[in-house]
Amino acid sequence: MRVRYCCDKAMTWPSISFVVISYNRPNYLALCLAALRRQLVKDYEIIVSDDGSDTENWRQIALEFGAKTVTRAHTYLNGKAI
């Protein structure tokens, strides 16, 4: 853990942050998160960002693995995200 100071308070931060982008593939998300949990490094955090999935089960899967979750604002561009 690294210690940083913010607003005169010591805060600990993980050494590594894994950021995983998810979109309508909950089964692959579970496989990915399971692989990250098997890493030898134990001082890490996992952040899962959803890119507008049709269902909310990605969040439940991420939370089961102890990941933090972020939802991207939905934009309706009728195509790939830019």
Backbone torsions as a table, in degrees:
resi	resn	phi	psi	omega
1	MET	NA	138.5	173.7
2	ARG	-98.3	145.9	178.1
3	VAL	-108.8	127.4	176.2
4	ARG	-125.1	157.2	-179.2
5	TYR	-112.9	126.9	179.0
6	CYS	-136.4	125.4	179.0
7	CYS	56.1	41.3	179.0
8	ASP	63.6	21.0	177.0
9	LYS	-122.5	138.3	175.8
10	ALA	-77.8	129.0	178.6
11	MET	-124.1	140.1	177.7
12	THR	-99.4	141.0	-179.3
13	TRP	-125.7	142.7	176.2
14	PRO	-67.3	154.9	-179.8
15	SER	-70.2	-33.3	-176.0
16	ILE	-131.5	138.9	173.2
17	SER	-118.8	121.1	173.9
18	PHE	-96.1	125.2	177.1
19	VAL	-112.3	122.0	-177.4
20	VAL	-116.9	127.8	177.3
21	ILE	-97.6	131.3	-175.7
22	SER	-122.3	142.6	173.9
23	TYR	-154.6	104.4	173.4
24	ASN	53.8	32.1	177.6
25	ARG	-136.3	64.6	-175.6
26	PRO	-62.7	-33.4	179.8
27	ASN	-68.1	-38.0	176.2
28	TYR	-71.5	-32.3	177.2
29	LEU	-62.5	-44.0	178.8
30	ALA	-62.2	-41.4	178.0
31	LEU	-64.3	-41.8	179.5
32	CYS	-63.4	-47.4	-178.3
33	LEU	-66.3	-35.7	177.0
34	ALA	-64.3	-39.7	178.4
35	ALA	-65.9	-39.7	178.1
36	LEU	-64.6	-35.9	-179.9
37	ARG	-68.2	-22.9	-179.6
38	ARG	-83.9	0.4	-179.4
39	GLN	-63.8	150.9	-179.6
40	LEU	-72.0	-30.2	178.2
41	VAL	-73.6	130.9	-177.6
42	LYS	-105.6	-10.8	-177.6
43	ASP	-97.7	78.9	-176.8
44	TYR	-147.7	167.7	171.8
45	GLU	-130.7	154.1	176.7
46	ILE	-119.7	128.8	176.8
47	ILE	-119.4	123.8	178.4
48	VAL	-108.6	124.7	178.1
49	SER	-111.5	124.3	177.9
50	ASP	-89.5	139.8	-177.1
51	ASP	-107.1	41.0	176.2
52	GLY	88.6	38.3	178.9
53	SER	-61.1	156.3	179.3
54	ASP	-74.5	-25.0	-177.7
55	THR	-120.2	165.4	-179.3
56	GLU	-101.8	4.6	-177.4
57	ASN	-68.7	-14.6	175.5
58	TRP	-61.7	-37.9	-178.3
59	ARG	-66.6	-42.2	178.8
60	GLN	-62.0	-42.9	178.8
61	ILE	-63.1	-46.0	-179.5
62	ALA	-61.3	-43.7	-179.3
63	LEU	-66.4	-33.8	176.8
64	GLU	-62.0	-29.4	178.4
65	PHE	-92.6	5.4	178.0
66	GLY	78.0	20.4	-178.5
67	ALA	-86.8	153.7	170.6
68	LYS	-84.4	148.9	-177.0
69	THR	-122.2	145.7	178.3
70	VAL	-136.8	135.1	176.1
71	THR	-109.8	127.8	176.7
72	ARG	-78.8	144.7	177.7
73	ALA	-61.5	136.5	-179.7
74	HIS	-76.2	131.4	173.8
75	THR	-124.7	140.9	-176.6
76	TYR	-110.1	84.5	-178.8
77	LEU	-102.3	0.5	-179.0
78	ASN	56.2	44.4	178.8
79	GLY	178.4	-165.7	-179.1
80	LYS	-68.3	150.9	175.7
81	ALA	-68.1	143.8	179.5
82	ILE	-119.6	NA	NA
